[in-house]
Amino acid sequence: MNILEKYYLQGKSKIILGTFALIVLFIISTVMFTGCFSSNQKNDNENTVTVFNYGDYIDVNVLKTFEKETGIQVKYEEYVTPEDMYTKYKSGVINYDVICTSDYMVEKMMQEGEVQKIDTSSMEYYKNIDKKYLDFCKVFDPTNEYAVPYLWGTVGILYNTKVVKEKVDSWSILWNKKYDDQIIMQNSMRDAFMVPLKWKGLSLNTTNPKELVQAQSLLLKQKPIVEAYLVDEARDAMVSGDASMAVMYSGDATVAMEENEDLDYVVPKEGSNVWFDCFLIPKTAEHKEAAEKFIDYMSRQDIAQKNFDYIYYGTPNKAVYDALDDETKEDYTIFPEEATLNKCEVYKYLGEKTDQYYNRLWKELKYISERGILMKHKLTQQDVDKMKAEIEHRKVEVRPELLEHVKEARAHGDLSENFEYHAAKKEKNRNESRIRYLERMIRTCEIVEDHSDADQVGLNKTVTLYFEEDDETDKFSFVTTVLVDTMQNRVSIESPLGKALLGHKKGERVYIPVNPQYGYYVEIKEIEPFNEDIPLNQY
């Protein structure tokens, strides 16, 4: 397309030409203008870095600081699992400059030629990365040229000590029918299969089809007692008491234990996974220099400290570790003992053939699921509006106040015996957890409306019931799950009682099934609208 055509397509339908000199002048001017515009666009692009990271895996304030200090705009996207990341990356829709992902996925992308070498010699803060963690990373990056470690940790069992009274030291407890509908597994292929593999004394890096089928068989046997397969949501479910045990990443476990003192974490005696999440630069990166600046920035002590305080995963940053108080250094959830690490393995990429086999077994496991992969809450638009209002309040008003409290308490020194600091940090974490919980509820919920008639049992109705077996009368209000309060007789419309009564009218006798062997009868005495404006459930 020539310049005159471009000019025409930009909206000029008529071009009046005078003399040849004017034509020449016009073309020259247009060329100069177009060249200038292109140059500006290029500069704008050069001042951008596109980052792809796990969800909720960075203190967003450090991104703002990076933009302010460098003038480089950060375009930031999140994903759930390494497999999700890989699929989106390979689609080619977005050319990411920096990707943070797990050890085995780093190795996979290296083998496929999808990763560029990182010039660590030009990085000011790369020296902060402890050599012992670089040595760990040689399992998947033999020359330490393609990945810079960001965070590390273990996978174990987070459990509620008030519910689980027996000793938790083996993966086998996750198959105990005593905890039916109280167990959460990781919605991650490698982490899910790791559990039965280690339980049975097998390597988590096995490529033996028979061993992988054995692991799948155990997961299928376990499935009827599993409440859900989750990732980040697992932490919130444990804090709120919705589950009693969960396969959990160590950093999530640390945050959860600070928010709920009844929780404890263990790496089972059979061993587990010790994982490393690293920054890499994909081959399709358009801004390698900006990418290296970003990765180096993440290794700066104050920035790495902020991310550690936010996430609580093990840091490979020696400068940060050396500055920690003794209590934190001796927290074996974050920094496990050597004996524990010796029983753990780093994930390796197992090759395309095994990868495909894993995917098939994983899809079969998910397909056979009776409960689904994600718990979907049914909410009204009013519920969602309340959640959005609370999120805004917590972000705009509560968050700055709590961050200031942490800052003030930290200034008192000696963090090991600084009660004010630990209390302030706990409140800050509870606020952030609540924000994450509400955001995920909104993101994953199903919006419902009540279609029941005025004289039918439905959502936001108060129903007077006569219980024949007990010869007693009681009132129940049927609401969405986020408004449930059993002390106030507010129960979910999705509960067995709610489901059985839905659509029935005054005077009807209804059977309420509890299980296949037992149920009871109630008579509907009265149905009234429930219009009380009640607050959302808290934890």
ABEGO torsion letter per residue (X at the ends): XBAAAAAAAAGBABBBBBBAAAAAAAAAAAAAAAAAAAAAAAAAAAABBBBBBBBGABBAAAAAAAAAAAGBBBBBBBBABAAAAAAAAAAGABBBABBBBBAAAAAAAAAAGABBBBBAAABAAAAABBAAAAAAAAAABAAGAABBBABBEBBBBBBBAAABABBBABAAAAABAAABGABBBBBBAAAAAAAAAAAAGBBAABABAAAAAAAAAAAAAAAAABABBBBAAAAAAAAAGABABBBBBAAAAAAAAAABAABBBBBBAAEBBBBBBBBBBBAABABAAAAAAAAAAAABAAAAAAAAAAAGBBBABAAAAAABBAAAAABAAABBBAAAAAABBBBBBAEAAAAAAAAAAAAAAAAABAAEABBBBBBBAAAAAAAAAAAAAAAAAAAAAAAAAAAAAAAAEGAAABAAAAAAAAAAAAAAAAAAAAAAAAAABBBBBBABBAABBBBGBBBBBBBAAAGBBBBBBBBBAAABBAAAGBBBAABAAAAAABGBBBGBBBBBBABAABBBBBBBABBBBBABBBBBBBX
